[in-house]
Amino acid sequence: ASTIAFYDTIGFALSFDTYLVHEDMVYVLVQDTDENRDPNLADTIVVELTSWNANGDGGGYIDTLYMLLRETGNQTGYFKSDTYATTRLDSDLTDTYILTGLSDTLQALYVDDNSGVSDRVADTALLVDVANLSEQSIFEDGGYVDAVDTFLVRDVLYVQVIDTDENR
């Protein structure tokens, strides 16, 4: 039987279940001990990454990306992504980016047809936004460069609000 998991870095030290929506790197590890087609070479497999819309607007399927995973050595059965997928708000079919949005689900799917019984394993991760959802700043100039925290009674003030999850 095979296993599949998302990881946080190329070092594959920590299994992950959440990624940021903007420019986060996605790594995948598959363990499949019967996927040894050539005992003298490190084999490769393909994993399908799919992002799914989960925010209730009926969008469903969003984007798919295929990742090539390389065996860590001859006959190890461990396959790591030596490249990564990057979560993005824009994507096309010719890149290494996976189109994602807030609260979407990312699924990694591996199907092994080489064994007597077809292995089909999947892992999912949730797409979240930055931990600090919004930021407010008050400025005393129209150029928004001099942030202040104190004003006189009749001063003019300029307010800037940055809310990263309000781009619907």
C-alpha positions in Angstrom: 0.0 0.0 0.0 1.1 3.5 -0.7 1.0 6.7 1.4 1.1 10.4 0.4 1.6 13.6 2.4 2.1 17.3 1.9 5.2 18.9 3.4 6.3 22.4 4.3 9.9 22.5 2.9 12.2 20.7 0.5 13.7 19.1 3.7 10.5 17.1 4.2 10.8 17.5 7.9 7.2 18.5 8.8 4.0 17.2 7.3 1.6 20.0 6.5 -2.2 20.4 6.2 -2.5 24.1 5.5 -0.9 26.4 2.9 -1.1 30.2 2.3 -3.2 31.3 -0.7 -0.4 33.7 -2.0 2.9 32.3 -3.1 3.3 29.3 -0.7 5.4 26.4 -1.8 3.9 22.9 -1.9 6.0 19.8 -1.6 4.7 16.2 -1.8 6.1 12.8 -0.6 4.9 9.4 -1.7 6.0 6.1 -0.1 5.4 3.2 -2.5 7.6 0.2 -1.9 6.4 -1.8 -4.9 7.1 1.0 -7.4 10.5 -0.4 -8.2 10.5 -0.7 -12.0 14.3 -0.7 -12.3 16.4 -1.8 -9.2 19.5 0.0 -10.7 17.9 3.4 -11.1 15.9 5.9 -9.1 12.3 5.7 -10.5 9.9 8.6 -11.0 6.1 8.9 -10.5 3.5 11.5 -11.2 1.2 13.1 -8.6 -1.9 15.1 -9.6 -2.5 18.3 -7.6 -6.0 19.7 -7.8 -7.5 22.8 -6.1 -11.2 22.7 -5.3 -13.4 25.7 -4.3 -14.9 25.2 -0.9 -16.5 28.6 -0.1 -20.0 27.6 -1.2 -20.2 29.7 -4.4 -20.5 26.7 -6.6 -17.2 27.1 -8.3 -16.1 23.5 -7.7 -12.9 22.4 -9.6 -10.4 25.2 -10.1 -7.0 24.0 -11.4 -4.9 20.9 -11.8 -1.1 20.5 -11.9 1.0 17.4 -12.4 4.1 17.0 -10.3 7.0 14.7 -11.1 8.4 13.0 -8.0 11.8 11.3 -8.0 12.8 8.3 -5.9 15.4 9.3 -3.2 17.7 6.5 -4.3 17.7 3.0 -5.9 15.0 0.8 -4.4 14.1 3.2 -1.5 10.3 3.5 -2.3 10.4 7.1 -1.2 9.4 9.6 -3.9 9.9 13.4 -3.2 9.1 16.4 -5.3 12.4 17.9 -6.3 10.5 20.9 -7.6 7.5 22.5 -6.0 4.1 23.9 -6.8 3.4 27.5 -5.9 -0.1 28.6 -4.8 -1.2 31.7 -6.7 -4.3 33.7 -7.4 -3.6 33.4 -11.2 -2.4 30.5 -13.2 -2.4 28.8 -16.5 -1.8 25.3 -17.9 1.8 25.9 -18.8 3.3 26.8 -15.4 4.2 25.4 -12.0 1.5 27.4 -10.3 -1.7 26.0 -8.9 -4.6 28.4 -8.9 -6.0 28.8 -5.4 -8.4 30.9 -3.3 -9.2 31.5 0.3 -10.7 28.3 2.0 -10.1 26.2 -1.1 -8.9 22.6 -0.7 -5.8 21.3 -2.3 -5.7 17.6 -3.1 -2.7 15.5 -4.0 -3.6 12.2 -5.7 -1.3 9.3 -6.5 -2.5 6.2 -8.4 -0.2 3.1 -8.6 -1.3 0.8 -11.4 1.8 -1.4 -11.2 0.7 -3.5 -8.3 -1.8 -6.4 -8.5 -4.4 -4.1 -6.8 -4.4 -0.5 -7.9 -3.3 1.8 -5.1 -5.1 5.1 -5.0 -4.0 7.5 -2.2 -4.8 11.1 -1.6 -4.0 13.8 0.9 -5.7 17.2 1.3 -4.7 20.6 2.6 -6.6 23.8 3.4 -5.7 27.1 1.7 -5.7 29.9 4.3 -4.7 33.6 4.2 -2.1 35.3 6.3 -2.5 35.1 10.1 -2.9 38.8 10.3 -6.2 39.3 8.4 -6.2 43.1 8.3 -4.1 46.1 9.1 -5.1 49.7 9.7 -2.8 52.7 9.5 -3.4 56.4 10.1 -1.3 59.0 8.2 -1.0 62.7 8.4 -0.2 63.2 4.7 -1.9 62.3 1.5 1.2 60.4 0.3 0.6 57.8 3.0 4.2 57.8 4.1 4.1 59.4 7.5 2.2 57.1 9.9 1.2 58.7 13.2 -0.8 57.8 16.3 -1.7 61.2 17.7 -3.6 64.1 16.2 -4.9 67.5 17.2 -8.6 68.2 17.3 -8.8 69.8 13.8 -6.1 67.8 12.0 -6.8 66.1 8.7 -6.1 62.4 8.8 -5.8 59.7 6.1 -6.8 56.2 6.9 -5.5 53.1 5.1 -7.0 49.6 5.6 -5.4 46.5 4.2 -7.6 43.4 4.4 -6.1 40.5 2.5 -9.2 38.3 2.5 -11.7 40.8 1.1 -10.8 40.4 -2.6 -13.8 38.2 -3.6 
